[in-house]
């Protein structure tokens, strides 16, 4: 006789099966670089991914972290894919950063600072940032390739607004050399451009490319303190070397400002993923964070990533491996001076990759001005 199984119950109510497509993941955060110190905190991550897909349809993140040198970073952000049925990408977020040890080594300063106190009070200021963003990427063309990830060309539009509060101590480089930068800057930015994405994964790609070309406009019409603009282009490519566990990754960037950009813009790259440059945990590893700043920046990075070991942890997989990287950067105030000074650096690293969703890297970077140890929770690119 066949007996229909009864659903499991909690009390008198049937137990509802958990939908594996929805994942909530609280994570501790540990990172470190010399100018900020050891940073501890946590994040709450939510993702929705359909079976058989490598990309999350929805990814929401909230994190809060504080460093041993008093740096605070609080972010709430989201990324949505194809919610309108158009294969679009929507991103949004808000950000608060309080940084009492923000670095400043001078504008276009190519002097060798090896042996000096790079994290001392003379080379630091106080920088507080408040702001948010909304971006929309609309597909223009889709390339289907048998056995390979789909490539998508998208039109990119973004709106950003930040308030930067800059303060300098009496005996600091900023007060001595550029006291006019001690002020409150408003940065309202309109960004437009094109992106090409043929990667097989957001977080730890084995193959494909991510390329962006964008133009920024800022001025009184966007609520900015001053008028300025930026053109930015970055190409990131990922090549499997015979096996998916061995990947060659490289990145090339050109970033140019014009007008009267504020201090924050002078020391960062624009594009899809704005970041400190040149120098720090994501570009120019081995040099101090924002060691070289100016209007024109060019960078090239190459990495060999090898993760031969993979362990099953319940329904999850943990990959273990190592990497080697090399980077070179160029920074100047005028395009004619760009090739006058070169900044090479490189080093080894260890990798932990959970479900190709969370990446933890420990790297040692070395340059002409010394070395640095980095702990970060994502690939450099």
Secondary structure, DSSP 8 states (H G I E B T S, - for coil): --------EETTEE-----TTEEEEEEEEEEEETTTEEEEEEEEEEEE--TT-SS-SEEEEEEEEEETTS-EEEEEEEEEESTTSS--EEEEEEEEEEEEEEE---TT--S--TTS-TTSGGGEEEEEEEEEEEEEEEEEEEE--TTS--EEEEEEEEEEEEEEEEE--TTSHHHHH-GGG-SEEEEEEEEEEEEEE--S-SSS-SSEEEEEEEEEEESGGGT-SS-EEEEEEEEEEEEESSSTTEEEEEEEEEEEEEE---HHHHTEE-SSS-EE-SSSSSSSTTS-TT-S--SEEEEEEEEEEEEEEEEEETTEEEEEEEEEEEEEEEEESSGGGGGG--EEEEEEEEEEEETTTEEEEEEEEEETTEEEEEEESS---
